[in-house]
Amino acid sequence: SWLISARRSYLDLIVGAIGTGAVPEYSDIQGKVVYDISPAHKVSLLGISGFDHIDIKPEDDGDEDDFVIQDIDQHVLGGSWRWLWSRKGYANTSIAVTYADFSTVADDGDTRRRLFENTSQEREVTLRSSLQYTPVQGNSISAGVIARRIFSDFTIFADADTNRIGEHIPALRI
């Protein structure tokens, strides 16, 4: 069996009618495939992705005079195997990979000087296996193991500034 679904926002197409240009754009896609290898073995594959974007210009908001662009992409891909090894027990094993990319950039509306930037990537790989055994009705034994590896990377920049009380704040680079 299989299933697939996709969605997209259309707010950006009616931007003129609502009187602003700062309209979020988002979309996602999902899919799943399940295959019965035999009565005792089933495998499945699942994927989900989402995409978000917004572009704010100075004329979009009377309070802010900066250009801001934000993008977020998130993805999950996973597979699983179910094994019915007897009438009293089964095993489930799965692996999943998730990753997300985040980006926010702000530029001064007058000079187009970079004021702020944050780009981040997050990745995770998870392997999970569990056993379920029911020797007699009403009593069960469960066991499992999970292994996970997480990766992340980021860059942050904030330009030097002077706050409301006149203190100078130096530029930040991480």
FIKOLZA-1660 file (N, C-alpha, C; in steps of 0.1 Angstrom, whole numbers, plus 5000, padded with zeros to 4 digits):
% residues 174
   i   px   py   pz ch aa at
   1 5009 4988 5000  A  S  N
   1 5000 5000 5000  A  S CA
   1 5009 5012 5000  A  S  C
   2 5003 5023 4996  A  W  N
   2 5011 5036 4995  A  W CA
   2 5002 5047 4997  A  W  C
   3 5007 5059 5001  A  L  N
   3 5000 5071 5003  A  L CA
   3 5009 5083 5000  A  L  C
   4 5005 5093 4993  A  I  N
   4 5013 5105 4991  A  I CA
   4 5003 5117 4992  A  I  C
   5 5009 5128 4998  A  S  N
   5 5001 5140 5000  A  S CA
   5 5010 5152 4998  A  S  C
   6 5005 5162 4992  A  A  N
   6 5013 5175 4991  A  A CA
   6 5004 5187 4993  A  A  C
   7 5009 5197 4999  A  R  N
   7 5001 5209 5001  A  R CA
   7 5010 5221 4999  A  R  C
   8 5004 5232 4995  A  R  N
   8 5011 5245 4993  A  R CA
   8 5002 5256 4997  A  R  C
   9 5007 5266 5003  A  S  N
   9 4999 5278 5006  A  S CA
   9 4998 5287 4993  A  S  C
  10 4988 5294 4992  A  Y  N
  10 4986 5303 4980  A  Y CA
  10 4984 5317 4985  A  Y  C
  11 4988 5320 4997  A  L  N
  11 4986 5334 5002  A  L CA
  11 4994 5344 4993  A  L  C
  12 5006 5339 4988  A  D  N
  12 5014 5348 4980  A  D CA
  12 5007 5352 4967  A  D  C
  13 4998 5345 4963  A  L  N
  13 4990 5348 4950  A  L CA
  13 4980 5359 4952  A  L  C
  14 4976 5361 4965  A  I  N
  14 4965 5371 4968  A  I CA
  14 4971 5382 4976  A  I  C
  15 4984 5384 4975  A  V  N
  15 4991 5394 4983  A  V CA
  15 4986 5408 4980  A  V  C
  16 4983 5411 4968  A  G  N
  16 4977 5425 4964  A  G CA
  16 4964 5427 4971  A  G  C
  17 4956 5417 4972  A  A  N
  17 4942 5419 4977  A  A CA
  17 4942 5422 4992  A  A  C
  18 4953 5417 4999  A  I  N
  18 4953 5419 5014  A  I CA
  18 4962 5431 5018  A  I  C
  19 4969 5436 5008  A  G  N
  19 4976 5449 5010  A  G CA
  19 4990 5447 5018  A  G  C
  20 4996 5436 5017  A  T  N
  20 5009 5435 5023  A  T CA
  20 5018 5426 5014  A  T  C
  21 5031 5427 5016  A  G  N
  21 5040 5418 5008  A  G CA
  21 5046 5408 5018  A  G  C
  22 5044 5409 5031  A  A  N
  22 5050 5400 5040  A  A CA
  22 5041 5388 5043  A  A  C
  23 5040 5380 5033  A  V  N
  23 5031 5368 5034  A  V CA
  23 5040 5355 5035  A  V  C
  24 5037 5347 5045  A  P  N
  24 5044 5335 5045  A  P CA
  24 5041 5325 5034  A  P  C
  25 5051 5318 5029  A  E  N
  25 5049 5308 5019  A  E CA
  25 5053 5295 5025  A  E  C
  26 5044 5285 5024  A  Y  N
  26 5048 5272 5030  A  Y CA
  26 5042 5261 5022  A  Y  C
  27 5049 5250 5023  A  S  N
  27 5044 5238 5016  A  S CA
  27 5050 5225 5023  A  S  C
  28 5044 5214 5020  A  D  N
  28 5049 5202 5026  A  D CA
  28 5045 5190 5017  A  D  C
  29 5052 5179 5019  A  I  N
  29 5049 5167 5011  A  I CA
  29 5051 5155 5021  A  I  C
  30 5042 5145 5020  A  Q  N
  30 5043 5134 5029  A  Q CA
  30 5041 5121 5020  A  Q  C
  31 5048 5111 5024  A  G  N
  31 5045 5098 5016  A  G CA
  31 5048 5086 5025  A  G  C
  32 5041 5075 5023  A  K  N
  32 5044 5063 5030  A  K CA
  32 5041 5051 5021  A  K  C
  33 5050 5041 5022  A  V  N
  33 5049 5029 5014  A  V CA
  33 5050 5017 5024  A  V  C
  34 5041 5008 5024  A  V  N
  34 5041 4996 5032  A  V CA
  34 5040 4984 5023  A  V  C
  35 5049 4974 5026  A  Y  N
  35 5050 4962 5018  A  Y CA
  35 5050 4950 5027  A  Y  C
  36 5041 4941 5026  A  D  N
  36 5040 4928 5033  A  D CA
  36 5049 4918 5026  A  D  C
  37 5061 4915 5031  A  I  N
  37 5070 4906 5024  A  I CA
  37 5064 4892 5026  A  I  C
  38 5059 4889 5038  A  S  N
  38 5052 4876 5041  A  S CA
  38 5043 4879 5052  A  S  C
  39 5035 4869 5056  A  P  N
  39 5026 4871 5068  A  P CA
  39 5034 4875 5081  A  P  C
  40 5047 4872 5082  A  A  N
  40 5054 4874 5093  A  A CA
  40 5063 4887 5092  A  A  C
  41 5065 4892 5080  A  H  N
  41 5075 4903 5078  A  H CA
  41 5068 4914 5070  A  H  C
  42 5069 4926 5076  A  K  N
  42 5063 4938 5069  A  K CA
  42 5074 4949 5070  A  K  C
  43 5076 4956 5059  A  V  N
  43 5085 4968 5059  A  V CA
  43 5077 4980 5054  A  V  C
  44 5082 4992 5059  A  S  N
  44 5075 5004 5056  A  S CA
  44 5086 5015 5055  A  S  C
  45 5083 5025 5046  A  L  N
  45 5091 5037 5044  A  L CA
  45 5082 5049 5045  A  L  C
  46 5087 5059 5053  A  L  N
  46 5079 5071 5055  A  L CA
  46 5088 5083 5052  A  L  C
  47 5083 5093 5045  A  G  N
  47 5090 5106 5043  A  G CA
  47 5081 5118 5045  A  G  C
  48 5086 5128 5052  A  I  N
  48 5079 5140 5054  A  I CA
  48 5088 5152 5052  A  I  C
  49 5084 5162 5044  A  S  N
  49 5093 5174 5042  A  S CA
  49 5084 5186 5043  A  S  C
  50 5089 5197 5049  A  G  N
  50 5082 5209 5050  A  G CA
  50 5091 5221 5046  A  G  C
  51 5085 5231 5040  A  F  N
  51 5093 5242 5035  A  F CA
  51 5086 5255 5039  A  F  C
  52 5092 5264 5046  A  D  N
  52 5086 5277 5049  A  D CA
  52 5096 5289 5045  A  D  C
  53 5089 5300 5041  A  H  N
  53 5097 5311 5036  A  H CA
  53 5089 5324 5039  A  H  C
  54 5096 5334 5043  A  I  N
  54 5089 5347 5044  A  I CA
  54 5100 5358 5041  A  I  C
  55 5095 5368 5034  A  D  N
  55 5104 5379 5030  A  D CA
  55 5097 5392 5034  A  D  C
  56 5103 5399 5044  A  I  N
  56 5097 5411 5049  A  I CA
  56 5105 5423 5044  A  I  C
  57 5098 5432 5038  A  K  N
  57 5104 5444 5032  A  K CA
  57 5100 5456 5041  A  K  C
  58 5108 5467 5041  A  P  N
  58 5105 5479 5049  A  P CA
  58 5090 5484 5047  A  P  C
  59 5085 5484 5035  A  E  N
  59 5072 5489 5033  A  E CA
  59 5061 5480 5038  A  E  C
  60 5064 5468 5042  A  D  N
  60 5054 5458 5047  A  D CA
  60 5050 5461 5061  A  D  C
  61 5058 5468 5069  A  D  N
  61 5055 5470 5083  A  D CA
  61 5059 5484 5087  A  D  C
  62 5051 5493 5092  A  G  N
  62 5054 5506 5095  A  G CA
  62 5064 5508 5106  A  G  C
  63 5065 5497 5115  A  D  N
  63 5074 5498 5127  A  D CA
  63 5088 5495 5124  A  D  C
  64 5090 5486 5114  A  E  N
  64 5103 5481 5111  A  E CA
  64 5108 5487 5098  A  E  C
  65 5121 5490 5097  A  D  N
  65 5127 5495 5084  A  D CA
  65 5138 5486 5079  A  D  C
  66 5137 5473 5083  A  D  N
  66 5147 5464 5079  A  D CA
  66 5142 5453 5069  A  D  C
  67 5151 5448 5061  A  F  N
  67 5147 5437 5052  A  F CA
  67 5150 5424 5060  A  F  C
  68 5140 5415 5061  A  V  N
  68 5142 5402 5068  A  V CA
  68 5138 5391 5059  A  V  C
  69 5146 5381 5058  A  I  N
  69 5143 5369 5050  A  I CA
  69 5145 5357 5059  A  I  C
  70 5135 5348 5060  A  Q  N
  70 5136 5336 5068  A  Q CA
  70 5132 5324 5060  A  Q  C
  71 5140 5314 5061  A  D  N
  71 5137 5301 5054  A  D CA
  71 5139 5290 5064  A  D  C
  72 5130 5280 5064  A  I  N
  72 5131 5269 5072  A  I CA
  72 5127 5256 5064  A  I  C
  73 5136 5247 5063  A  D  N
  73 5133 5234 5056  A  D CA
  73 5135 5223 5066  A  D  C
  74 5125 5214 5067  A  Q  N
  74 5126 5203 5077  A  Q CA
  74 5122 5190 5070  A  Q  C
  75 5130 5179 5073  A  H  N
  75 5127 5166 5066  A  H CA
  75 5129 5155 5075  A  H  C
  76 5121 5144 5073  A  V  N
  76 5122 5132 5081  A  V CA
  76 5121 5120 5071  A  V  C
  77 5130 5111 5072  A  L  N
  77 5129 5099 5063  A  L CA
  77 5132 5087 5073  A  L  C
  78 5122 5077 5072  A  G  N
  78 5124 5066 5081  A  G CA
  78 5119 5053 5075  A  G  C
  79 5125 5042 5080  A  G  N
  79 5121 5029 5075  A  G CA
  79 5119 5020 5087  A  G  C
  80 5110 5010 5086  A  S  N
  80 5108 5001 5097  A  S CA
  80 5106 4987 5092  A  S  C
  81 5109 4977 5100  A  W  N
  81 5107 4963 5097  A  W CA
  81 5100 4957 5109  A  W  C
  82 5089 4950 5107  A  R  N
  82 5082 4943 5118  A  R CA
  82 5082 4928 5115  A  R  C
  83 5087 4921 5125  A  W  N
  83 5088 4906 5124  A  W CA
  83 5080 4900 5134  A  W  C
  84 5069 4892 5130  A  L  N
  84 5061 4884 5139  A  L CA
  84 5068 4871 5140  A  L  C
  85 5077 4869 5150  A  W  N
  85 5085 4857 5151  A  W CA
  85 5077 4845 5158  A  W  C
  86 5066 4848 5164  A  S  N
  86 5057 4837 5169  A  S CA
  86 5044 4843 5172  A  S  C
  87 5034 4835 5176  A  R  N
  87 5021 4841 5181  A  R CA
  87 5022 4848 5194  A  R  C
  88 5033 4846 5201  A  K  N
  88 5035 4853 5214  A  K CA
  88 5045 4864 5213  A  K  C
  89 5051 4867 5202  A  G  N
  89 5061 4878 5202  A  G CA
  89 5064 4883 5188  A  G  C
  90 5069 4896 5189  A  Y  N
  90 5073 4902 5176  A  Y CA
  90 5084 4912 5179  A  Y  C
  91 5091 4916 5169  A  A  N
  91 5101 4926 5170  A  A CA
  91 5098 4938 5160  A  A  C
  92 5102 4950 5164  A  N  N
  92 5101 4961 5155  A  N CA
  92 5115 4968 5155  A  N  C
  93 5120 4970 5143  A  T  N
  93 5132 4977 5141  A  T CA
  93 5130 4989 5131  A  T  C
  94 5136 5000 5135  A  S  N
  94 5134 5012 5126  A  S CA
  94 5147 5020 5126  A  S  C
  95 5148 5028 5115  A  I  N
  95 5159 5038 5114  A  I CA
  95 5152 5050 5109  A  I  C
  96 5157 5062 5114  A  A  N
  96 5151 5074 5110  A  A CA
  96 5162 5085 5109  A  A  C
  97 5161 5093 5099  A  V  N
  97 5170 5104 5097  A  V CA
  97 5162 5117 5096  A  V  C
  98 5165 5126 5105  A  T  N
  98 5158 5139 5104  A  T CA
  98 5169 5150 5102  A  T  C
  99 5165 5160 5095  A  Y  N
  99 5173 5172 5093  A  Y CA
  99 5165 5184 5091  A  Y  C
 100 5171 5195 5096  A  A  N
 100 5164 5208 5095  A  A CA
 100 5175 5219 5092  A  A  C
 101 5171 5228 5083  A  D  N
 101 5179 5239 5079  A  D CA
 101 5172 5252 5082  A  D  C
 102 5178 5261 5090  A  F  N
 102 5171 5273 5094  A  F CA
 102 5180 5285 5090  A  F  C
 103 5174 5295 5084  A  S  N
 103 5182 5307 5080  A  S CA
 103 5173 5320 5082  A  S  C
 104 5179 5329 5089  A  T  N
 104 5173 5342 5091  A  T CA
 104 5184 5353 5088  A  T  C
 105 5180 5362 5080  A  V  N
 105 5189 5373 5076  A  V CA
 105 5182 5386 5077  A  V  C
 106 5188 5396 5084  A  A  N
 106 5182 5409 5085  A  A CA
 106 5192 5420 5080  A  A  C
 107 5188 5428 5070  A  D  N
 107 5196 5439 5065  A  D CA
 107 5189 5452 5068  A  D  C
 108 5197 5462 5070  A  D  N
 108 5192 5476 5073  A  D CA
 108 5184 5480 5060  A  D  C
 109 5173 5486 5062  A  G  N
 109 5164 5490 5051  A  G CA
 109 5170 5502 5043  A  G  C
 110 5178 5510 5049  A  D  N
 110 5184 5522 5042  A  D CA
 110 5197 5518 5035  A  D  C
 111 5206 5512 5043  A  T  N
 111 5220 5510 5038  A  T CA
 111 5222 5496 5032  A  T  C
 112 5212 5487 5035  A  R  N
 112 5213 5472 5031  A  R CA
 112 5225 5466 5038  A  R  C
 113 5231 5472 5049  A  R  N
 113 5241 5466 5057  A  R CA
 113 5236 5454 5065  A  R  C
 114 5243 5443 5066  A  R  N
 114 5239 5432 5073  A  R CA
 114 5238 5435 5088  A  R  C
 115 5226 5433 5094  A  L  N
 115 5225 5435 5108  A  L CA
 115 5225 5422 5116  A  L  C
 116 5220 5412 5111  A  F  N
 116 5218 5399 5118  A  F CA
 116 5218 5388 5108  A  F  C
 117 5224 5377 5112  A  E  N
 117 5223 5365 5103  A  E CA
 117 5225 5352 5112  A  E  C
 118 5216 5343 5110  A  N  N
 118 5216 5330 5118  A  N CA
 118 5213 5319 5108  A  N  C
 119 5223 5310 5105  A  T  N
 119 5221 5299 5097  A  T CA
 119 5224 5287 5106  A  T  C
 120 5215 5277 5107  A  S  N
 120 5217 5266 5115  A  S CA
 120 5212 5253 5108  A  S  C
 121 5220 5242 5110  A  Q  N
 121 5216 5229 5105  A  Q CA
 121 5216 5219 5117  A  Q  C
 122 5205 5211 5117  A  E  N
 122 5204 5201 5127  A  E CA
 122 5202 5188 5120  A  E  C
 123 5209 5177 5124  A  R  N
 123 5208 5164 5118  A  R CA
 123 5207 5154 5130  A  R  C
 124 5199 5144 5128  A  E  N
 124 5198 5133 5138  A  E CA
 124 5195 5120 5131  A  E  C
 125 5202 5109 5135  A  V  N
 125 5200 5096 5130  A  V CA
 125 5197 5087 5142  A  V  C
 126 5186 5080 5141  A  T  N
 126 5181 5072 5152  A  T CA
 126 5179 5057 5147  A  T  C
 127 5184 5048 5155  A  L  N
 127 5182 5034 5152  A  L CA
 127 5175 5028 5165  A  L  C
 128 5164 5022 5163  A  R  N
 128 5156 5017 5174  A  R CA
 128 5151 5002 5171  A  R  C
 129 5152 4994 5181  A  S  N
 129 5147 4980 5180  A  S CA
 129 5141 4976 5193  A  S  C
 130 5129 4970 5192  A  S  N
 130 5122 4966 5204  A  S CA
 130 5116 4952 5202  A  S  C
 131 5116 4944 5213  A  L  N
 131 5110 4931 5213  A  L CA
 131 5098 4931 5223  A  L  C
 132 5088 4924 5219  A  Q  N
 132 5076 4922 5228  A  Q CA
 132 5073 4907 5228  A  Q  C
 133 5072 4901 5241  A  Y  N
 133 5069 4887 5242  A  Y CA
 133 5059 4885 5253  A  Y  C
 134 5048 4878 5250  A  T  N
 134 5037 4875 5259  A  T CA
 134 5037 4860 5261  A  T  C
 135 5044 4855 5272  A  P  N
 135 5044 4840 5274  A  P CA
 135 5030 4835 5278  A  P  C
 136 5023 4842 5286  A  V  N
 136 5009 4839 5289  A  V CA
 136 5001 4851 5289  A  V  C
 137 4988 4850 5286  A  Q  N
 137 4979 4862 5285  A  Q CA
 137 4979 4869 5298  A  Q  C
 138 4981 4883 5297  A  G  N
 138 4981 4891 5309  A  G CA
 138 4995 4894 5313  A  G  C
 139 5005 4887 5309  A  N  N
 139 5019 4890 5313  A  N CA
 139 5028 4891 5300  A  N  C
 140 5035 4902 5300  A  S  N
 140 5044 4904 5288  A  S CA
 140 5058 4909 5292  A  S  C
 141 5067 4907 5284  A  I  N
 141 5081 4911 5286  A  I CA
 141 5085 4920 5274  A  I  C
 142 5090 4931 5277  A  S  N
 142 5094 4941 5266  A  S CA
 142 5109 4944 5268  A  S  C
 143 5116 4946 5257  A  A  N
 143 5130 4950 5258  A  A CA
 143 5133 4957 5245  A  A  C
 144 5143 4966 5246  A  G  N
 144 5146 4974 5234  A  G CA
 144 5159 4981 5236  A  G  C
 145 5164 4987 5225  A  V  N
 145 5176 4995 5225  A  V CA
 145 5174 5006 5215  A  V  C
 146 5180 5018 5218  A  I  N
 146 5179 5030 5209  A  I CA
 146 5194 5035 5208  A  I  C
 147 5198 5038 5196  A  A  N
 147 5211 5045 5194  A  A CA
 147 5208 5057 5186  A  A  C
 148 5213 5068 5190  A  R  N
 148 5210 5081 5184  A  R CA
 148 5223 5089 5182  A  R  C
 149 5225 5095 5171  A  R  N
 149 5236 5104 5168  A  R CA
 149 5230 5118 5163  A  R  C
 150 5235 5128 5170  A  I  N
 150 5230 5142 5167  A  I CA
 150 5241 5150 5162  A  I  C
 151 5239 5158 5151  A  F  N
 151 5249 5167 5145  A  F CA
 151 5242 5181 5145  A  F  C
 152 5250 5191 5147  A  S  N
 152 5245 5204 5145  A  S CA
 152 5256 5214 5142  A  S  C
 153 5252 5224 5134  A  D  N
 153 5262 5234 5130  A  D CA
 153 5254 5247 5129  A  D  C
 154 5261 5258 5132  A  F  N
 154 5254 5271 5131  A  F CA
 154 5264 5282 5130  A  F  C
 155 5259 5293 5124  A  T  N
 155 5267 5305 5123  A  T CA
 155 5258 5317 5127  A  T  C
 156 5262 5325 5137  A  I  N
 156 5254 5336 5142  A  I CA
 156 5263 5349 5140  A  I  C
 157 5256 5359 5135  A  F  N
 157 5263 5372 5134  A  F CA
 157 5253 5383 5138  A  F  C
 158 5257 5392 5147  A  A  N
 158 5249 5404 5150  A  A CA
 158 5258 5416 5150  A  A  C
 159 5254 5425 5142  A  D  N
 159 5263 5437 5140  A  D CA
 159 5263 5446 5152  A  D  C
 160 5274 5453 5153  A  A  N
 160 5276 5462 5165  A  A CA
 160 5264 5472 5165  A  A  C
 161 5260 5476 5177  A  D  N
 161 5248 5485 5179  A  D CA
 161 5250 5493 5191  A  D  C
 162 5242 5503 5193  A  T  N
 162 5241 5512 5205  A  T CA
 162 5227 5510 5210  A  T  C
 163 5226 5507 5223  A  N  N
 163 5213 5505 5229  A  N CA
 163 5206 5518 5233  A  N  C
 164 5195 5517 5238  A  R  N
 164 5187 5530 5242  A  R CA
 164 5194 5539 5252  A  R  C
 165 5202 5533 5260  A  I  N
 165 5209 5542 5270  A  I CA
 165 5223 5546 5266  A  I  C
 166 5226 5544 5253  A  G  N
 166 5239 5548 5247  A  G CA
 166 5251 5539 5249  A  G  C
 167 5248 5527 5254  A  E  N
 167 5259 5517 5255  A  E CA
 167 5262 5511 5242  A  E  C
 168 5275 5510 5239  A  H  N
 168 5279 5503 5226  A  H CA
 168 5280 5488 5228  A  H  C
 169 5274 5481 5220  A  I  N
 169 5274 5466 5220  A  I CA
 169 5282 5462 5208  A  I  C
 170 5293 5455 5211  A  P  N
 170 5302 5451 5199  A  P CA
 170 5295 5440 5191  A  P  C
 171 5301 5438 5179  A  A  N
 171 5295 5428 5169  A  A CA
 171 5298 5414 5175  A  A  C
 172 5289 5405 5172  A  L  N
 172 5289 5392 5177  A  L CA
 172 5291 5382 5165  A  L  C
 173 5301 5374 5166  A  R  N
 173 5303 5363 5156  A  R CA
 173 5305 5350 5162  A  R  C
 174 5296 5341 5160  A  I  N
 174 5298 5327 5165  A  I CA
 174 5297 5317 5154  A  I  C
% end
